[in-house]
Amino acid sequence: MCGIAGFIGRGEVPRERIDACLRAMHHRGPDHGAAQSFVTPDGRRVHLLSTRLDIIDLEARSNQPFWLGSKWLSYNGELYNYLEVRDELVRRGSTFRTASDTEVLAAALDAEGPAALDRCEGMWAFAFYDTATGALTLSRDRFGEKPLYLYRDGAGLYWGSEAKFIVELLGRRLEPDLAQVKRFLVNGYKALYKQEETFFRGLSEVRRASWLRIESDGSERTGEYWTPVVAQDGGMSRHEAVSAVRESLMRAVELRLRADVPLAFCMSGGVDSLSLISVAKRVFGYDVHGFTIVNEDERYEEQEMVDYAIRELGIRHTPVPLARDEFLPRLRALVRHHDAPVYTITYYAHWLLMEAIAQQGYRISVSGTGADELFTGYYDHHLAYLYEVREDAALHTAARGAWSEHVRPLVRNPYLQNPDLFIEDPEQREYIYLNSDRFAGYLANGWREEFREARLAPGLLRNRMLNELFHEAVPVILHEDDLNAMFFSVENRSPFLDRSLFETAASVPTQHLMRDGYAKSLLRDAMRGIVPDRIVENRRKVGFNAPLFDFLDPSDAETRAALLSASPIYELVRRDEIERLLDKDYLPNSESKFLFSFLTSKLFLEEFAA
């Protein structure tokens, strides 16, 4: 796991900027940092920068930028199946001087170019340069776990794991994109990854599952090495589906336990994280250490389930209190680190969790990201399922009855309280941008952008799940997880984001995805006998959340003054609307989320636009 940055072009990047960039990259790789500079055959300049966090093969021989013949690799990530790929390359005549996944990736790329990525299982962002030809290849992993930003100007092309690295190489600040700020304020975080814009003008990202090649003549080519496909196996029984998911998930966890340093686990009382922990402990005998945010709000508290799992599994555990002191200055520091607003208060809490994991000496955290999107974890999935099975009278009647008994009492979104929502209108999506019209009215000049949904799979439910996985929910989580973890020099791994597991889940007939009103019923049944029974059977969906007023007291004069102080945000947002929200004794969930979005946007513009 590392940080990377670089440049290719006719322009000049002075050495002092390269050194400044390496200093800015230190938190992503405190064990080693270096840069290599080249001149292409046609006279362009190339700079490869890397900082290293030692995870696999801790020896200096695996430092980066890593050379192999005429090729150089600057790489951020982990190739989890590097042993299998290495064995295949050895059979074909390759030799190796290290025990690292870095050298395996370099050798695979040297042998086959981007075509090699099809059989690589892992997370990555890399720059691969050939000194003989002057060609450069950039690439990003299938699910977009590792970030890779791009910026072009008249000098050339810059890239980096974080926006701040590009700023250091440029030697100047980037201009905030106010349209993206408005998009975030009005439509929320689920709107942020539906287009190429970021929070800075001109800054973009390499697309997931793709490569970008700058040829020796300066021309560019792009390609994709993987396309997610939902191909249901109509003959698959539910028993066969459960067995296939069980096998695929165990293999995904096994691969992600590979490291030369110990791992910590993000732990809740839910089936997602406890599936990973139980497989690691009970199947592979791993000495699991779980870390849990302690939430005193009874709506989100899971202590009983956490304590039960600790006893049943016999694992080590560290509770992490939800610290509320110094909230505003700490949130400002986090916004500055993210080069963007923090998307929800959940990720402030996650940052505290990463801090605790790092303080105990861990360099890897394991999280349950992706389970909801693979196995139907959201309330709208229940209604989409009712739509999908509407023509099977017996199945639909049973599913609707289970929803009414077990799910309906928990749902707060008014749209999702109607079991016939999609049957009445399959295109209904207003529940996703809930209250966006009202929030648009909080802006000085208003703002509107209609909901957009990509066609990624046949069927309403499957298409919703893939949009959440690739455009709405998971990209947001991965962005925040990566930055929060790397703030403390910790690598985050997400076993549910595994190609084989995805393709297994995508092959399951839709009618098997839910049962008896259970969310993620397929995952639950796959984990029976591994995950403790009460966890498998617990219907309560919590997820971490906390009202903003648990952290801020709007009646405190100093706090109120900080929120209403002069700021570039008030060129976009009406101050009187913010005062009105602060005067309320209680904020509904949507208004609490808006006020947090306002607060982090305020801090972002003060840090980057002032």
N, C-alpha and C positions, 0 to 999 in steps of 0.2 A: 504494500500500500504506500502510495507516494503522492506528492504533488507534482504537476508538470506545467510547463509553460514554454512558449517559443515564438519564433518569428521566421518568416520567409519572405524575401522581397528585395527590391532594388535599394531601399532605404538603409539607413544606418541606425543601429541601436547601440549607444555608447556603453562602455563597460560599467560605468557607474549605475546605469539603469538595470543592467543584468544583475549586478550585485544587490541592488535595492530589491529587485524582484525575488532573488534567492532568500533574502532576509524575510520578506513578506510571506514566503512559502514555508518557513521553518516549522510552523505548527503542524503542517501536513506530513513532514518528514524530518524529525529532529535528529536522526541518526547519521545522516550524510546529505550533503548538498553539493551540486556541481553543475557546470554548464560546458557545453562543447559548441564551438563555432566553426562554420565551414563556408566555403565559397563554391557555388555550383559551377559546372562547366561553362555555363553561359553568363557567369558573373554575379548572380544573385547571392545574397547573404542568407545563411541559415543559422539559427541559434536554437539549441535544445537545452532546456533547463529541467532539472529533476531534484527533488528532495525525497529522502527515503525514510520510511517507518519500517523497521526490521520486523518481518512476520514469518517468511519462509527463507531458509538458508541465511543465517544471520551474519555470515562472513562478508568481508569487504569485497570479495571477488564478485558479488552480485550487485554491487552499487551501480547506479545509473548516472548519466546516460550509458547504456550498455552496448558494447560493440561486438559484432559478429561478422568477420570478413570486412566487406565494404559497407555494411549496414550498421546503423545506430538506432537504438530503441530508448525512448523516454515514455515510461509506462506507469499508470496509476491503476491499481486494482489487484485482483487475484484470479489466476487460472486454476480453478478448483480441480479439474481433471488433468492437471499437468503430468501426473505420473503415467496415465494411460496414453496421452499424446506423446510423451517422451519415449515410451516403449515402442510406439509405432514408428517414430522417427529413427530410433536406434535400429530397428529391423530394416529400415530403408537406407542405413549407412551413416547416419549422423552420429557425431561424438559430442560429449558435453564436458565442460570444465567446472561447472557449478552444480549445486543441487537445487537450483531455484526455478520457480515458474517463469521468471523473467527470461531466462535463457531458452526455455522451451517455447515460449511465445515468439521470441526472436527467430528461432530456428524454423518454426512452422511458417512464419511469414516469409522468411528467406526462401523456403522451399516452394511455397504455393501462392504467396501474396494473400490478398483478402479472402480468397477461396478457403484458406485454412480455418477461418473463423467459424465456419459452419459446424465444425466438430469440437469447438472449444466451449466448455461450460465454465462461466465465470462472470466477473464484472470487470469492466476495463474502460479506460480512455487512454489512447496512446498516440504518439507521433513516431513514425518509422521512416528513417531517412537513408537513402542510398547514395553514398558519396560518388560512386562510379557514374551514375546517370543524372544525379541532381533531382530525382523524384522523391516526393514526400507523401506519405499516407497518414491520414488521421482517421481514427475510428472510435466508436462508442459501443457499449454492450447492448444486448437484446432489449433489456427492460429500462435502460437509461439509469442504472444505479450510480454510475460514476459520471460526474459532470465534465463537460468540455465546451468552453465558451469560445466564440470566434469574434474577431473585429477586423474590419478592413479599412485602410485609408490609402492615400496616395503612395505611401512607402511600401506597403505590402500587407500580408496577412499575419495577425497575431492570434495566439490561442493560449488558454490557461484553464486550470481546474477551478479557479475563482476569478470573478471580475477584477478584483484588486490586483491580480498578477498582471493582467493586461494593462491596467492603469500604470503600473510601475514601468513596464516596457515602453509604453507610449510616452511617458513623461508628462502626462496631462490628465485631467479628470474627464470622465465621461458625463454626458448630459442626461439627467433623468428623463424617462419617457412618461410624460404626464398622462397620456392616454392609458397606459398600463396602470398607473395609480388609480385613475377613475374606474377602470375596469374592476380592479380589486375592491374598491370601496362599494361599488354598486352591486356587482354580481358575485363577489366573493372569490375565494381561492380556486373554486372549480372552473373558473373562466380563464385562468392564467396560462394554461398550456394547450389551449385550443388554436393558437396561432403562433407565429414565430417570434413575436415581440417579447422583450424582456423589460426589466425596469430601467434599462439604459438604452438610449437611441443608438442604433447601429450595432448593438451587441446581440448576437444570436447564439444558438447552441448547435453542435453537431447532432443530427437526428439519431435517435436510438437505432440499433441494429443496422447501422450504415457505415460507409467509409467515404472519405473524400480524398482524392488523389490529385496532387499538384504535379503535373508532368514536367519533364526537363525543359520544355519550351514555355512554361508558365501557364499553360492551359489547365483546366480543371475537369475532372470526371468524378461522378458520384455513383454509388450503387448500394444496394441492400443485400446483406448476406442471409437474412431470415425474414420471413413473412408469417406472422401468426395466423393460423387457420383453424376454424372450428369445423371439424369433420366428425360428426356424430356417427358412432357405430350402432346402427339401429338394432342389431342383434345382441348387444351387450346386456346381460342381466344386471340387476342391482348388485347381486353378490359379486359378480365379476368386476363391476365398477369399484366397489369397496376394496376388493383385493388389489386391483391395479393402483388405486390411489395410495393405499398403504405401502405397497412396494416402492412406488416412485418417491413418496415423501421420505421414507427411510433412507433411500439412496441420496436424496438431496441433502439431508442432514449429515449423512456420513461424509460426503464430499466437503461440506463446509466446516467440519471439525478438523480438517487438515491445517495444521499450523505448527510452527516451532515455538510458539508462545501460548499461554493459556487463554481461554475464552470466558467471557461473562455473558449472562443471558438477561435480556430485558424481560421482566416477568410481571404478569397480571394474574387475575383469577380466571381468565377466559381460556377457551379451548385453543386459540391460536398459539400463544406463547407456550402454553403448557403441553401442546403436542410436540413442539420442538424440544422442550426440556425433557419430557418423558421419553422420547425416542433416544435422545443423547444419553440419558441416565440408564434407562432400563434395557435398551437394545444394545448400545455401544459401551456401556459402563463408564461414561464420562463423569468426572467429578464436577458436577454442576454447581455453579454459584449464581443465584438469581438476585436481581435488584428490582425493587418495586417502589414506585412513588406512593407515599401514604397520603391519601386524600380524606379529609375530615367531612366533606360534603356527602351526606348519606345517599344522594342520587348517584354518586360515582364511586363510592367506597366498596372495596372488594376484599376486605381483610379476612373475612371468614373463609372464603374460597382459597385465598393465598395461604393461610395457616394450615388449612386442610391439605393442600398440595405439598407443602413443606414436610408435614408429618408423613404422608403416604409415600412420598418419593425419597425422603431422607436426604435432602439437599441442603447445602449452605445457603444462607439468605441474608441480605442486607436491606432493611427498609430505609427509604430516603424521604425524610420529611419534606413537605411542600413549603419551602422557605418563602416568606413574604417580605422580609426586610430588604431595604434598598432596591425595591422593585423597579422604580423608574430608571435609576442609573444603570442597573444591570441589564434592563431591557434595551437601553440605548447602546450599551456595549455589544449586545447580541445583534441588534440591527446593523451596527457598523461592521461587525464580522460577516454577516450574511450578505452585505451589499444589496439589501432589499428589506422591505418590511418583513417582520416575522408573521407567518400566515395565520396562525391561531395561537391562543394561549396554551394549547396543548404542547406546542413545541418549545415554549419557555420552560414548562415542566420537564420535558424530555431533555433539555439542556442541563438541568439540575441532575437528572439521572446519569447523564454521560459524565458529569463532573465527579459523581460518587464512584462510578466505575473506574475512572482514571485514577482517583485517589487511592484505590485499592491495588493499583499497579497493573491493571489490565490494558491490553492494546487492541482487543477485539470485543465487540458487542454483537449479540445475535438477536434479531428482532423478527416479529411475525408479520411484517409487511407483505401484503398480497393475498392473504388468506380470504379476506372478505370478497375480493374481486374474483378469485378462482372458484369459490365454493358457496356463493350467495350469502353474504353476511349483512346486507342492508335491508331496511324495511321496504323499500320500493321493489326489491327482488321478490318479496312475497306476492305483491300485486301483479308483477310481470309474470310470475309463475302461474297465478290464477288465470291470466290471459292465455298463456301458452297451452294450458290443459282444459280450456273452456269447452272443447268439443267431446271430451271424455267425461260424461256425466257423473259417473261414480267417483273418479279421481278428483274432479273439480268440487263436488259436494263435500268430500272428505277434507280437501285442502282448505276450502272456505270455512268449514266448521272449526278446524284447528286454528286458522288465522283469527277467527272471532274470539276464540277462547284464550289463546296464548299470546297473540301478537297485538291485537287491537288495543288492549288496555295500556300498552306501553308507548304507543305512537303519539307524538305531539304535533307533528306537521299536519295541518288541517287537510291538505290534499290527500295524504296517505292514510287518512282515516276512512276512506271510501274503498271498499274491496273491489268495486267495479270500475275504478279509475281508468284503467287501460282498456277494459272491455267497452266502456263508453267512448273513449278517445285514445287510441293507441299512440297518438302523437303528443299526448299531454306531458309537458316537462316543466310547468310553472313551479312545481314544488322544489326544483333544484335551485333556481334563483329566487328563493322565497323573499318577498317584500322588496324586491329590487326597485319597483316603481317608487316606493316610499323613500328608499335610500337615495335614489336619483334626485328626489326633491330636496335632500340635504345639501346638494352641491350648488354652487353659486350659479352655474349655467346649465345644470342638468346634464344628463348623459344617458345614452341608451344603446344597448347592443343585444340583439336577439340571441336566444340560445341556439347553439349549433351542435349537431351530433353527427359524427362520422359514421359511414356505413362500413362496419368492420366484420360483421358476421350476420348470417341469416337468423331471423327470430328476434323478437323484442327483448327477451331476457338476455340472451347471449350478446346481443349488440350493446345493451346497457352495460353489461359486465366488462366487455372489452373497452368501451369508452372510459369507464372508470379506471381500468387498469393502465391504459395508455395515454389518456388525455385529461382526466378530471381529478382522480384521487391519488393514485400511486405516484405520479410525477411530483406532486406536492410533497408527499411524505418523504420520498427519496431525496429531494432537494434539502429539506429541513434536517433529515436524519444525517446526511453526509456532512453538512456544515456544522451541526451540533457536535457530532462525534469527533470530527477532525479539529474542532476548536481545542480539544483536549488530547490530540494525537491518538485517537481511537478509531479503528476501522469498524464499520458496521456491515454485518452480513445478513442477508435476507433469504433463508432457505426456500421459502415459498416461490421466490422468483427464479425458478429453475425450468429450463426448456422442456425436459422430459416430463416434469410434473405438470407444466402447462398443457402440453400436448395430450397427456393422459386425461386431465380434467376436461379438455376440449372435445375429447372423443366420447364422453359419457352422454347418453341420451338425456334430453332435457327433463323428462318425467322422473328421472332418478335424483335430481338435484335437491329436492325437498321432500320431507316426510314428517307427518304429524305436527306441522307447524314449526319445526326446528329450522333455524338458520344453520347453514353449513352442516346439514345432516350427513352428507357424504363423508366429510372430514371426521365428524364425530364417530360414525360407524367404523371408519377405517382405523380409528385410534382406540377402539374398545379393546380392553385387555392391556393396553399400554398406558393410556392416560387414566388417572383415577376416575372411578365411575361417577362420582358426584359432579365432577367437572364436565364429563361428557354429557350428562343429563341436565345440567344447569341451563335454563333457557334465558337467563338474564343477560342482556347485552349492555355492557357498561361503556367501555371506551373511556379514555381520560378526557375530562373537561373540568372547567372551574369558572364560575362567574367572575367577571373582571372586578367587581366590587369586593371580592374576597381579597384582592391584592391592593386595591385603591379605595381610599375613603374620600368620596367626592365632597363631603362636608368639611374636610380639612382644608384650611385656607391655603396652605402652601401647595398642596396637591392640586387644588382647583386652579391656582395661579399658573402652575406648570402646564396644565392641560390647555389653558386659554391664553397662554403667552403668545406674543407675536411670533409668527412662523409662516414660511411659504405655503403651508397647508391651507391657510385661510384665503389664499387666492383661488382655491378649488372648493372649499367647504364653507358653508355658512356658520359663523360663530354662534349665532343665536340658536341654531338647532343643536349644537353641542352643549350649550348651556342648558337647554331644555332637557336633554338626556341626563345631564349631571344632576339636575334637580329632582329626578325621579327617585322614589324610595326603592323601587324594584324595577329591574329591566328584564323583559322577556328575553329568551335565549337569542333570538335573531338580533335584537337591539344591542345586547351585550357583545355579540360577535362584531357588529358594526362599530361599536365604540372602540373595541380593541383594534380593529382594522384602521380606524381613524388614528388612534394613538401611534401605532407602529408606522403608519404612513407619515405622520407628523415628524416622528424622529428620523425617518429615512430622508425626507426632504431637508430637514435641518442639517443632517450630516453630509448630504451629497449635492444639494442645490443651493445652499447658502453661500 
